[in-house]
Amino acid sequence: MTIHTLSSREFTRDVSAAKRAAYDGPVFITDRGAPAHVLLTIEEYERLTATGPNLVQLLAMSGGSDIDFDPPKARIELRIPDLED
């Protein structure tokens, strides 16, 4: 993966080149030298934002009832702070 950096001016001048560069990796677009935006392909964006199943979905799957799930009990203690220092 190649990371490209373009100024806002360069991006505005040649959007097509920025889009082509995004196939190699992210394209950082800077404003006054500081990164301001990132251009990604839609495939890369979808890969980054994809979420897998959560715990409830995994346990609801067929055969999920065979999974042992015994989380440890939470220890909650009351501690009174020493304010005399």
C-alpha positions in Angstrom: 0.0 0.0 0.0 1.3 3.4 -1.0 0.3 6.6 0.8 0.1 9.7 -1.3 -0.1 13.3 -0.1 -1.6 16.1 -2.2 -2.2 19.7 -1.3 -5.7 21.0 -1.8 -4.5 23.0 -4.8 -2.9 19.9 -6.4 -6.1 17.9 -5.7 -8.3 20.6 -7.3 -6.0 20.8 -10.3 -6.1 17.0 -11.0 -8.9 15.1 -9.3 -8.4 12.2 -11.8 -4.8 11.7 -10.7 -5.9 11.6 -7.1 -8.6 9.1 -7.9 -6.1 6.9 -9.7 -3.6 7.2 -6.8 -6.4 6.0 -4.3 -6.2 2.5 -6.0 -2.6 2.2 -4.5 -3.7 3.4 -1.1 -5.0 6.4 0.8 -4.5 9.9 -0.5 -4.1 12.5 2.2 -5.2 16.0 1.1 -3.6 18.8 3.0 -4.8 22.3 3.8 -1.8 24.7 4.6 0.4 21.7 5.1 -1.8 19.9 7.6 -3.7 16.7 6.7 -7.4 17.6 6.3 -9.0 14.9 4.3 -8.4 11.3 3.1 -9.5 9.9 -0.3 -10.2 6.1 -0.4 -11.7 3.8 -2.9 -15.2 2.6 -2.0 -13.9 -0.9 -1.6 -11.3 0.2 1.0 -13.9 2.4 2.8 -16.3 -0.5 3.0 -13.6 -2.8 4.3 -12.6 -0.3 7.0 -16.2 0.3 8.1 -17.4 -3.3 8.0 -18.4 -4.7 11.3 -18.6 -8.4 12.2 -21.3 -10.0 14.3 -21.6 -8.9 17.9 -21.7 -11.2 20.9 -25.5 -11.5 20.9 -25.6 -12.5 17.3 -22.8 -15.1 17.8 -24.7 -16.6 20.8 -28.0 -16.7 18.8 -26.4 -18.7 16.0 -27.3 -22.4 15.7 -25.1 -24.2 18.1 -24.6 -21.0 20.1 -26.2 -22.6 23.2 -23.2 -25.0 23.3 -20.9 -22.1 24.0 -19.9 -21.8 27.7 -20.0 -18.2 28.8 -19.3 -17.5 32.4 -17.9 -14.0 32.8 -16.1 -13.2 36.1 -18.1 -11.4 38.7 -17.4 -7.7 39.0 -15.8 -6.6 42.3 -17.1 -3.2 43.3 -15.5 -1.8 46.4 -16.3 1.5 48.2 -13.1 3.4 49.0 -13.3 6.5 51.1 -10.6 9.0 50.0 -8.2 10.4 52.6 -8.7 14.2 52.4 -6.5 15.2 55.3 -3.3 15.6 53.4 
